[in-house]
Amino acid sequence: MKYSYKIIQGNIVEVNELVIARAKSIALAALNNPAYILNPVFVKRADDSEVILVTLDIEVYQNPLNGIEEQEDIAIVCHPEDDSFPEVYALRNNFQLGLPHTNLRIEDHPVCLCVTEQLFQEVKHRFNPFEFIESIRRWLTLMSQDKLHAEDQPLEPFFFPKGFIVVPELDKIDFDNFHIEKYTSDSGLYKIQTTENNNEPYFCLPIKADEQTSGYIRRQPQLLKDLADVIFVNSIDISTFLSEKFNTANHALLSNQTRLDKKIAICCIIPVKRHVTDVTSEHTHILFFVTKKSIKEIGLESGVWGESPDKNTVVQLIGKTFIKESFEQVPIELYSPMDDFTKKTAATYNNIKPNDDRFTLIGVGALGSQVLSLFARMGYGYWTIVDYDTLYPHNLARHFLGRDAVGHSKVEKLTKELNYLVGDEFCKPVNANFITVHKEKDIVSCLKGSKAIIDISTSIAVGRLLARDYANEIPTRRISIFLNPSGQDLILLAEDTKRNYRLDFLEMEYYRFLYKNEKLHNHLTYDNGLKVRYNRNSCRETTSRINQTDIAIHASICAKAIKHIVENRKAEISIWSINPEDYTVQKHTTKPTKWEKICSCEWKIYLNCQLLDEMQALRQEKLPKETGGVLLGSIDTERKIIYIYDTIPAPEDSKETTSTFERGIKGVLDEYMKYQKITDNQIQYLGEWHSHPKGCSTTPSSLDLKLFAYLSENLSRQGNPTVMGILGDNNHSFILRQC
C-alpha cells in the first residue's frame, strides 16, 4: 500500500508490537477475518499513535455511486489517549471529496470518514473491534448506494393593606440595619434587603414595640396619631417616640441630604399574645407603616428645618426641635408583611417535612431540570448539579430554562434561577463532563457527602462508572433515572442503602424484566422518524420528538419516587408507562435479586441467582437426562465483566440422554433475535450451559472441552470471550476463555 500521507508515516511493526490496546484489538480482528479484510499492515508513528492499514472488500452494486470502489484502502488511526473513536481515513488519492458524513481536515486527502453516530464515551465499555470495522464497510456500502445521508438531515391580617412587603426568615434579618426596595422595578410589591441601594424609596426605621394582644388594630389608621393609643415603645406613644428619635438623629439626617427625599418606612416588631392573661407572647408580628411625606417635607412643615436661599440645602432652624405634634398629622399607608418563599416555607406549602440533606444530580437536561425545579419548589435538599451542556433553542421545547438562558451553561443558569427562587444556595453548579472530572477531589468529596447520587444523564457510561469505578471509596447509594426512546416510559433503578444491589446489576435485571414481561416488549421500540437532527457539531447531533406533557408527568413521578426511595432503604426497579389513549399511568416493578460472583481472574463473571434457580429447575425437570441451553447476558469489555442473566432453554430438537446433551437449534435464533429486539441489542450470546446427571461432578468432560474450544474459536473472531456453565446436584461451575 503505497501512500505518502503524513498520518500513516512511521515504522511498520508486527501485531504483537502494538501497544495501544484498542489498536491491537482492531489489528487482531483484521487478521482473523481475511475474507474481506485484506493486506493488513501495522504502523507505529513517532507520536506513539498506531495505524492499522487495510484493504476492505466492499459489497457494492453495479455502477456504484459517489465513486466508491469494490475495494478501498483504509487507515485506522488509534491515539494513546484513547478518548475518542479511532480515526478512519479513505486513502485513495482520488476518493471523492464533499461527501456527507466526512470530517473536516486541513488537507483534502486522505478523506476522514464519520462512521458512527454514537458517542465514544457511551459505547467505550462495549467497543467491539470487529463491529467497528464493519461500520466502515457499512459506510462505504451505503455511500455507494447514496443511502448513507438520512433525508431528515439539514432541520393575617390586622388591616387592609395598601400593599405588601416581602419578609425573609426573621433569623436572617438585622432589624437595626435593613432596607426596603421594590421587588421589581415595575412592581407594587416591596421587599426587605440587607444591602443599601441609593435608589431605594424609603428610610427604614425599626421599632421594637411593646407587647400587644392579638387583634389590637381597632380601625384602619390614616395618620400617625391614629396609632397613638395602639403602638407604644417603652410605654411611649409612637408619635412621641419618633420626635425623640429625630431630635437625636437630627445632625446625621442633615449631613446626608440625599436621604431627606425618602419617605419613612416604620417597621414595628411587635410581640403578640393570644390572650391578655398569657404570660408570654406566642409569636412576633411585623407591621409596616409608611409615610406619604418625605423626611424633608415633615421637617419643613413642622418648622424645625428650613431651606437655604438657593433651595438646594435643608438646614436646622435655631431653637427648633421635633415634638409629638410634628408627626401626628403625617398621613400613612399600611403595608402588610408577606413571608418570602424560602426552603422552609416551600416545604410547608408542599406539606412535606423540611429536608436539608445534600444530593448530587448528574444531568440537567429536559427531565433532570424539571425534576430539580420541583425539588426547589418543595425546598427539598441541597444539590450539587453536574452537566457540561449548553442550552440551545431546540431545548426550549422541554427544558425548565427559558429563552434568556439560550447559549449559556445549563447548570450555571439553573443554579442562578433556582437559588434566586428559594433565596438560598439551593444548588451549586459543576460545569463539566462527569466522566472527565469524576476523580477530582472536590467531586469525590461531594459524592461522599451526598445522601444519594442521582443520575439523570441518560448515559450508560455514567451509570457503569458510578456502579463500578469508585470501588468501595464512595458508599453513597446510586439512583439512575431515564426515559425510554419514545418518552412514554420512565425507568428508575435504585440501589439499596448498603449497595448490595449495585446499579449495573439493576441495569441487567431491567433488560431481563423487559423480556419476561410481555407488556414491555415494545418498551425500547423506537420510530427513527421521530428523531430530529440539528446542525451543531456533527452528524451525531439529534434530538427526539417527545411531548413536553409526558416529560412533565414523568418529572412529577420522578420527584415523588426519589423522595420515597431516599426515605427508605430498599433497592428498586420500576417502570411507569403513560397510556397515550387515556393518559393513565401504569407502574411495572420487579424485585431486585442477588447475584453470585463465580469467577475472579482477569475477567469477573456475575451470575443472576434467579437465573441459576431457573436453570436448576430445568435440570431437575429433565433428570435423569441431561439438558442445557444458551447463556445470555452482557459484556463490559472496558472493565472485563460478564453478566449472565438469562437463558434460552434447550429446544425440542435437542438430543438429551442420561450421559450426553446436544442442544438443538429449532427456534433458538428466532428467540435470540426477539430478545435482542426487546432489549435494543443490549443482550449478547455468551456461550452454553448444560447439566450433569445426579451424583456427577461439574468438572468438564473431554467432550465438554472440545465443544468449549469450538465455541471459543468462533466467538473470539467477534472479539468476545466465551463462557460454558455446568450444573450438578448442589453445585455449578463456569469456565471462561478470553478472546
N, C-alpha and C positions, 0 to 999 in steps of 0.2 A: 504494500500500500504506500504509494509514493506521493506524499503531500508535504509541503513546506510550511504549513501553518505553525505559528509560534506556540499555539495552545497544546500542540501534540509533540513538541520537541523535548527530548530527554533520552535517557538510557533505556534500551529495551531490556526487560527482565523476565525471569520465569515467574509463574503464578505464585510459587511459594516465597518469592522475594517481595511480594506486595505486602505493605504494612497496614494500610488503611483497611479496616475490617469490611467496610461496605464495598470497596473496590475489589477485594479478594472474593467476596461472595458473588459479585456480578461476574467476575472472571471465571469462577468455577461453574456458574450457571451457563456461561457461554461454552465452556469446554464440554459440558455434559449434554449439550443439545446441538451436535454437529450437523444435523439435518438441515437446519435453516439459519444457523449462526456460524458463519464461515470465517476462516482466516483470522482467528483471534490473536492479537498482538498486545503485549502489555508494556507500558512505558512509565518510567518514574521520572518526573520532572525535577528541575533544580529547586523549585519552591516546595517540594515534598508532596505536591499533588500527584495523583496517579491516574493514568489514562488507559481505558480499555478500547482498543480499536477492533472493530468487527465489520464484516460484510453481512448484511441481513438480506435473506431471501424473502421477497415481499409477495403477498398474494395480490396481484393486480389483474384487472380485466384487460381485454384487448383495447388498444388505444387509450391507455391511462391518461388521466387529466393532470394538469398542474406540473407536468414534466417529471412525474415520479417514474422511476425505472424499476425493472424487476429485481434488481439487486442494488442496494445503496450502501455506500461506505459510511460508517457511523463512528464517531468518537464519543465515549462516555467519560467525563472528567469528574473525578472524586477528589474533594478537598479535605485536608486533615481536620479542619474544624468540624466537619460533619454536621452542619447546622442548616442544611438545605438539601433538596434533591440533587443528585449528580447532574451536571450539565450535559446536555445532549446536542451534538453537532452533526449536521449532514455535511460531509466533507467534499463531495463532488463540486468541482470549481464552477460548473455551470448549473448548479442547483438553483431552481427558480427563486428569485427574490420577491418580496412583497406578499408572501403567502400569509394567511391568517394563522394564529397560534404559533408565531415565531417571536423570539425575544430580540429586542433592540441591542445591538452591539456596535462598537466603533467601526469595525470593518464589516464590509458586506458579506464576505465569506471567511470562514465557514458559517453556514446558517444555523443559528441556535434554535432548537425546537422546544416548544412548550408542550410536553407530552402528557401532562396530568393536570386536572382541575383541583386536585386535593392539596391541602396544606401539609407540608412535610411534618410539622410537629404533631399533626393529628394521626398520621399513619406510620410514623417512625417506629413505633412499638411493634408493628406487624409488617414492616417492609419485607417484601419478597423479591429477590433479585430476578428470578425467572419472570414474575409478573411485570417487573419494571421493563425488562427487555421486550416483553410482549406489548407493553404500552407504546413503545417506539414503533414496533411493526404495525400496530393498530393505527397509529398516527399516519404512517405512510400509506397504508391501505385505504383509509378513509379519505385522505387527501387525494389519492389517485382517482377516487370516485366523486370528488368535490362534495363530500358529505361531512367533513370534519367541522366546518363552521356552522353552528346552530342558527336557525332562522330568527330566533328571538334576540339576537345579539346586536344591536347598536343601542337606546332604551329610556237687783233687793231693792225695795228701793225706798229711800226715805223721801223722795220728792220726784217731781218730773223734771228731768234734766234738760238743759239746752243741748248738751252733747255728752260725749264720753271721753274719758282719759284712760288709756290702756296702762295698767299697772302690772309690772312683772312680779315675780315672787318676792314677798316682803323681806326675806332674809338677804336678798341681793340688792336692796335699796339703801343708800346712805341718805336719810331724810335731812341731814344737815348740809348736804351738797347734792342736789338733784336739779334737773332741768326738764322743761316741757317744750315739746315742739310738735308740729303737725306730723301725723302718721305718714302721710304722703303729701306732696305739695298741693295736690288738688282735692284733698280730703278734709271733711269737717271733723275728723277724728284726730285726737291728740295722743301722745304717748310720753311716758317718763323716760328720760335719758340720763345716763351717768356722766356724760360729757357735755360741755357748754358749746352752744352754737350761737354765734353773734347774731344770726338771723332769727333766733327763737323769739316768739311774740311776748313771752311772759317773764317777769321777775318772780322767781319762785321763793315762797316764804313758808317754811314748815312750822306748824303749831302743834304741840303736843297738848291736847285739850284735856280738861278734867273728865273723869269717868261719867258716863251717861247710862241711862236705861233705854233699852230698845224702844223705839217709837217716839224719840224725843223731838223730832221735827213736827210742829203743830200746824204750820202753814207754809205756804211757799214764800220764802223770803225774796224781797225785791231790792232792799237796801241793806247795807251792813248793820244798821240799827235794828233790823228785824231779827238779827242773831244775838242781840244784847242779852236777852233773857234765856238764851239757849246754849250758846257756846261760851264757856269760861276757861281761862287759863290761869291756874293757881288762884282760883276764885275771883278773878278779874274778868269783866266782860270783854268781848273781843275788840270793840272799838277803843277802849282804854288801853288794852294791850298793844294794839297797833300804834297808837300815838306814842307810847313809851318806846316801842321798838324803833320807830322812825327817828325820834329825837336822839336815840343812841347811835343810830347809823347815819345821821344827817351828813356828816363830813364825807363818809365813804360813798354815799349816794351821789353827792355833788362832784366828787372827784372823778366820777365815771359818767360823763354827760350822755353818752350813747345809751346807757341803761335807762335814762329817765323817760324815754319814749315807750318803754314797755309797760304793759298792764301788769297788775299784781295777781298772781295765782296763789291763793292761800290753801295750803294742803293741811287739813285738820286730821290729825291722827287721834282717834277717839276710842278709848277702851269702852266696850259696851257690855252691860249686864243684861241678862234676860229678865230678871225681876229686881225690884227695888231692894228687896230683902237679901239678895245674893251678896255674899262676902267678896267674891272676886268676879272680875269680868270674864265673859265667855269667849269673846274674840275682840280683835282690834279692827275698827272700821276706818276707812279713809273717805273723806269728803273734800271736794274741791269747790271753793268759792272764787270766782274770777271777776275782778273789777272791770266795769265797762270804760273806766277812765284810766289814763296812764298815770304813772308816778308824777310826772311833770304837771299834769292837769290838777291832780289832787293837791300838790304843793302850792301851786299858784293860786287856786281857788280858795285855799284855806288861809291865804295871806302870810304864809310862813316864808315863801320864796318869792323872788321877783326875777325879772329878766334884765339883762344888760341892755344898754341903748341900741345895740345892733341886733337884738333879739336872738343872738346866737348862743348865749350862755345863761344858765339859770344860776342865781346867787342866793345866798342866805340873807334874809332881811333882819336887821339888828333888833334884838329883843323879842323876836317872834319864835314860838315853839309850837309843835303839833299838840293839839288837845283832842279829847274824845270827840267833840263835835266836828273835828276835821275829817273824820271818817264816816260818821253816822249816815250822811246823805249820799254816800258813794253807792251808785247802783251796782248790783252784782248779777252775775249769771251763775247758774249752778251746773256743775259737771259731775256726772256720776263715774265712779271708778268701774273699770271693767277688767276682769282678770285677763292677763295676756295668755296666749297659747304657749304652753311650756310642756316639757315632757311629763310633768306631774299632772297638769290639767288634761293633757291628751289621754293619759291612762284612765283618768276619772271619766271623761266623756265617752271613752270606749268601753267602760265597765270592765276593766282589767286591773290586775294588781300592777303597781309600778315595777319596772324591771330595769336594773342598771347593769346587767351582765354585758360583757363585751363579746362581740361576734366578728368574725371575718367573712366577708362576702366576696367571692370571686366571680366576676362577670356582671356587668350592669347594662346589659342590652335591653331589649323590649321587656322581657319577663323580669329580669333582675331589677331594673329601675323601678318598675311598678310595684314589685314586692317591697323594695326598700322604702318607697314613698308611703306604702301602707303602714309599715313599721314606724316611720317617722310620725305619721298622723296618730298612731297609737302610743307614741312615746316609749316604744319598746326597745330597750337596749342601747348600747353604743356600738357603732360599727366602723370597722376599717374596710374600705372598699377598694378592690384591686381590678383594674382594667387598663388597657393601653389604647383603646379605640377612640376615635374622633366621631362626633355626631355629624352626620351628613343629612342632606334634605330628605332622602328616602326614609331615614329613621323616624321622621316625624309622624309617620303613619301609626306607629305603635309605641314609641318611646315616651317616657314620662316628661322629658325635657321639651321645651318649646323652641320656636324659631330663633330666639335670641341666643341660643346655645349652639347653633349650627357653626361648624368649623372649629369648635373648642373640644377639649378633653371631656369625655363623658363623666369621669369620676370627679374632676375638679368642679365642673358646673353643677353636678348633682350635690356635691358637698356644700357648695355655696348656697344652693337653693334650699336644701333640707335643713342646714344649720340655721339659716335665716328663718325658715318656717317654724322651728321649735325654739329659737332663741338660745341655742346651746350648741356645744360642739358634739352634735349627734353623730356625725361621721367624720372620718379622716380619709383623705384620698391617697392612693398609691397609683400613680400614673405609670404603669409598667406592665409588661407581659409577665404573668405569674411564673411561667415556666422559666423565664430568664432570671428572675430575682428571688426564686423560692428558697435559695440557700443563704440569702443575705441575713445578717444578724438581726436586724430590725424586724424582718419578716418572720423569722423563726420565733423571735420573742413575742411577736403579735399573735402568732398561731398558738403558741403555748398558753398565752393568757386569755384565749378565747373560750367561751362556753361551748361553741360549736363552730366548725369551719363549714361554710355553706357554699357549694359550687353550683352556680347557675351559668357557667361559661359555655355550656353545650359542647365541651371539649373532652373527648375520651382521653386525650393525652394528659390533661389536668387531673382527671379522675384517677387514672392509673398512678400518676405521680403522688397524689395525696394518699392513695391507698398503700403504696409500696416504698417510695423513695426516701421517706424520712425514718424508716425502720421503726424503732420504738422511741425516737427522740421527742416526738410530739404526741402526747397521749390524747389530745383533743379529738372527740368524735367527728366524723365527717358526714355531711349530708349532700347528696348530689340530686339536682333537680333539672329536668329538661322537658322539652315538648317532643312529640313525635313529628315526623316531617309535615303532616297535614295541619298541625296545630290544634287538632281536635282532642288530643290526649295529653295529660300531664303525668309525668313519671317522677316518682320520688323513691330514692334509695337512701336509707338512713342507717348508719351504724349504731350499735348499742354503745352505752357509755364506756364499757370495758374494751370495746373494739374487738370482741371475739368474732363478730361478723363484719369482716372488712369490706370496704367499698368494691373492690374488684370481685370478691365472691358474690356480692349482691348483684353486680352487673351480669355475671354469668347466669345467676338464678333468674334474672329478669328475662334473658333470652329463652331459657328453658320454660319459663312461665308462659311466654308468648305461644310457644309451640303446644303446650299442654292445654291451654285454654282456647277452645275453638272460636270464642267471641273476639279473640285478639289476633286472629290470623292475618287480618288486613291492617294491623296496627302500624306497621312500618311501610306499608304500600304507599307510594307517592307518585303523583302525576307530574312528570317533568314539565308539563305545560304550565304548571303553577309557579314555576321558577322565573324570576325576573332578573335579567342581567343589567348591570350598570357599569359603565366605563369608569374605572378609577385607576387601579394599578395593573391589573392583569385580567386574563380571561377567566380566572377563578372567581372573580367578584360577582356573587349572586346573592339575591335575597328572595324570600318566599312570599307568596300571596297568602297570608294568614290574617283572618279578620281580627281587628282590634277588640271586638266584643269577646272573642274567645280568649285572647290574651288577658283581658280584664277579669274574666271568670276564673281562669287558671291562677292569676296573681292572687286573687282573694283566697282561693282554696290553698294555695301555696303558703301564704302568710299564716293562715289558721293551722295548717299542718305542721309547719316549722315550730310554731309556738307550742303545739301539743307535744311534739316529739322532744323538744328541749325540756319540757316539764316531766317527761317520762324517761325510762332507762332502756327501753327495748329497741331492737332493730326493726326495720320495716321496709317492705317492698310494696308499693301501692301505685295503681294507675287509675286516674279519673278520666272518664270519657264523656264528652259532650255529645248528646244526640242532636244532630243538626235538624231533625224534623220537629221535635217538641221541646228542645233546649234543656231537657233533663240531664243530670249528670249521674253516671253510674260509677261506683268505685269497685275496682278489681284488686284483690290483695292476695298475697301468698305468704306463708310463714317462712322466714329465712331458716335454712337448715345448716347443719355443721359440715365442715369439710375436713378431710383427712390428708395429711401430708405423707405421701407414700414413697417419695424418693427425694433425697437431698444430696445431689452430687453437683456437677456444674449446672445442671438443669434441676428445677424443682417441679414436681408433679403434685397437683392437688386434685383429690377425688371427692366429688359431692357424695355425702353419706346417704342421701335419699336415693341417689342412683345406685349406690352399692347395694342397698336393701332391695331395690327392684331387680338387680341382676341376680342376687341370691335367690329371690323368689322365682325367677325364670329357671335357674338351675334346679331348685327343689321340685319344680313342676315337671321337669323332664327326666329326673332320675328314674331308673339307673343310667339312662343315656346321658351323653354329653350334649351340651348346647353352647350357644355363644351369640355373637353379634358384632355390630360395628361400634367403635368408640367415637363419640362426637364431643367437641369442645372448642376451645380457643387456645391460640398460641401467642404469647407475648415474647417475640424474638429479642426485643431490646433488653428485657430483664431475665430472659431464659426461664420462663414459667409456662407450664402447660396446665390448663384447666380442663378436667374431664367431667362433664355434667349431663350427658345423655347417651342413649344407645338406640340403635335400630336393631331389634331382636332378630334372631335367625328367621329368614323367610321360609315359606312352606317347601321350597325345593331344596332345602338343606339336607345333608346326609348326616344323621345322628345315630351313633351306635354306642355301645357300652364302653368302647375304648377309643373311639375316634369321633371327630366332628369336622365336617366340611361345610362351610357356610355357602348357601345358595345365593342367587343374585336376583331372583324374581321380586320386583317392586322396590329393591333397595335403593337403586339410583333415583327412582321417582320420589321416594320418601326423603332421600337426602336433598334433592333439589327443592322439594317442598319446604324442608326445614331451612334451607338457605334463603329461600324467598321470604319466609315468615320472619326470619331474623335479619334480613337485609345483608346476607353474606357474612354475618358475624360468627357463624359456626363453621367449623372445619372438620374434615375427616382426619382422625388422629391415628387410627390403627384398628386392631381387632381384639376381641376377648373371647375366651371360651372357658368351659367348666371342666373339671376333672371329676371322675367318679368318687363315690364315698370311700373314705379311708386312704385316698391317694394324696400325695403331696402336691404342692403347686409349683414344683420345680419344672421348668420347661423340658419337654421331651426332645429327642433329636428331630422329630418331625416338626415340633413347635418351633425349634430354632431355624429349621430350613425355611418354614413359612415366614418367620420373622425376617430372615435375610432377604427373602424375595420382596416383602413389603418395604423394607428399608431401602433397597436398591431403587424401587420405583418412586417412593416419596422423596428421597434425597435429591432426585432430579428437579423436584419442585421447590427445593430449598427448605424442606420441613423435616423435623425429627419424626421418628416412628415409635409408637407405643404398643405393647402387647400386654394384655391382662389375663391372668389365670385365676379362677375361683375354685376353692376347695370347700371342705366341710365348714370350718370356722375361721378360715384364713384366705388370704389372697396375695398374689404377687403381681407386680407390674415391672416390666423391663423397658428400657429406653435405649434407642440408638440415635445418636446425633446425625445430622445430615452432613 
